[in-house]
Amino acid sequence: QVQLVESGGGLVQAGGSLRLSCAASGRTFSNYRMGWFRQAPGKERELVAAITSGGSTNYADSVKGRFTIARDNAKNTVALQMNGLKPADTAIYYCAARLSGTGPYGYDYWGQGTQVTVSS
């Protein structure tokens, strides 16, 4: 079992920055692929960024060059640094962990989400 708790969301002006953090507990964190998803009202949930157990990363085209995902296995955390925020980034952001890949969107465990709102 894995428990994920997100923090760091809030209200920010366009062009500003936020850093989201996800704290994991339970099974061995270093074995999991970690991802950040987001879902805006009326839109599909989408993968924003992912990082493998080996440190490889990938990003949605809409956030490349603006967002950075990183993990600290010693602290059992994964972070999403969000720079140059746009109103289109407004969404609930979810931390997710993948081990077997049999859960929703290929991820097995999910946090409750944290709201990010970007104003003009």
C-alpha positions as CSV (number, residue, x, y, z in Angstrom):
1,Q,0.0,0.0,0.0
2,V,1.1,3.5,-0.8
3,Q,-0.2,6.8,0.6
4,L,0.4,10.0,-1.3
5,V,-0.2,13.5,0.0
6,E,0.1,16.6,-2.2
7,S,0.9,20.1,-1.0
8,G,1.9,23.5,-2.5
9,G,-1.1,24.5,-4.5
10,G,-2.7,27.9,-4.4
11,L,-3.5,31.0,-6.3
12,V,-0.8,32.7,-8.4
13,Q,-0.7,35.4,-11.1
14,A,0.1,34.5,-14.7
15,G,3.8,34.3,-15.2
16,G,4.4,33.3,-11.6
17,S,5.7,30.1,-10.1
18,L,4.6,27.4,-7.7
19,R,6.3,24.3,-6.4
20,L,4.1,21.2,-5.7
21,S,5.3,18.5,-3.4
22,C,4.1,14.9,-3.0
23,A,5.0,12.9,0.1
24,A,4.8,9.2,-0.1
25,S,4.6,6.5,2.5
26,G,4.2,2.7,2.5
27,R,6.0,0.5,0.0
28,T,9.5,1.2,-1.2
29,F,9.3,4.6,-2.9
30,S,12.4,4.2,-5.1
31,N,10.9,1.4,-7.0
32,Y,7.9,3.4,-8.3
33,R,7.5,5.5,-11.4
34,M,6.0,8.8,-10.2
35,G,3.7,11.1,-12.1
36,W,1.9,14.4,-11.9
37,F,-1.6,14.6,-13.5
38,R,-4.0,17.5,-13.7
39,Q,-7.7,17.8,-14.4
40,A,-9.6,21.0,-15.1
41,P,-13.4,21.2,-14.9
42,G,-14.9,19.6,-17.9
43,K,-11.6,18.3,-19.3
44,E,-9.9,15.0,-19.3
45,R,-7.3,14.1,-16.8
46,E,-3.9,14.4,-18.4
47,L,-0.4,13.4,-17.5
48,V,1.7,16.5,-16.9
49,A,5.1,15.0,-16.0
50,A,6.6,11.6,-15.0
51,I,9.8,10.4,-13.6
52,T,11.0,6.8,-13.6
53,S,12.8,5.0,-10.8
54,G,16.0,5.6,-12.8
55,G,15.4,9.3,-13.0
56,S,14.3,9.6,-16.7
57,T,11.6,12.3,-17.2
58,N,9.0,13.1,-19.7
59,Y,6.5,16.0,-20.0
60,A,3.4,17.0,-21.8
61,D,4.0,19.2,-24.7
62,S,2.0,22.0,-23.1
63,V,4.4,22.3,-20.1
64,K,7.8,21.5,-21.7
65,G,10.3,24.2,-20.8
66,R,8.2,25.5,-18.0
67,F,7.7,22.6,-15.6
68,T,10.3,20.3,-14.0
69,I,9.7,17.1,-12.1
70,A,12.2,15.8,-9.6
71,R,12.4,13.1,-6.9
72,D,14.2,12.7,-3.6
73,N,14.2,9.1,-2.7
74,A,15.8,9.7,0.6
75,K,12.9,11.9,1.6
76,N,10.2,9.9,-0.3
77,T,9.1,13.0,-2.1
78,V,8.5,14.1,-5.7
79,A,8.2,17.7,-6.7
80,L,6.8,19.6,-9.6
81,Q,8.4,23.0,-10.1
82,M,6.0,25.1,-12.2
83,N,7.3,28.3,-13.8
84,G,5.8,30.7,-16.2
85,L,2.3,29.7,-15.2
86,K,-0.6,30.4,-17.5
87,P,-4.4,30.5,-16.8
88,A,-4.6,27.3,-18.9
89,D,-2.6,25.6,-16.2
90,T,-5.5,26.0,-13.7
91,A,-6.5,22.5,-12.5
92,I,-6.5,20.1,-9.7
93,Y,-3.0,18.5,-9.7
94,Y,-2.7,14.9,-8.6
95,C,0.4,12.9,-7.6
96,A,0.4,9.3,-8.7
97,A,2.6,6.3,-8.3
98,R,3.1,3.4,-10.7
99,L,4.4,0.0,-9.9
100,S,2.3,-2.7,-11.6
101,G,0.7,-0.2,-14.0
102,T,-2.8,-1.8,-13.7
103,G,-4.6,1.2,-12.1
104,P,-6.3,4.2,-13.8
105,Y,-4.2,5.8,-16.5
106,G,-1.6,3.1,-15.8
107,Y,-0.9,4.3,-12.2
108,D,-1.7,2.3,-9.1
109,Y,-1.9,4.9,-6.3
110,W,-3.2,8.4,-6.2
111,G,-3.2,11.4,-3.9
112,Q,-6.3,13.5,-3.2
113,G,-5.1,16.4,-5.3
114,T,-4.2,20.1,-4.8
115,Q,-5.8,23.1,-6.5
116,V,-3.7,25.3,-8.7
117,T,-5.4,28.5,-9.9
118,V,-3.6,30.9,-12.2
119,S,-5.2,34.3,-12.6
120,S,-4.8,36.9,-15.4
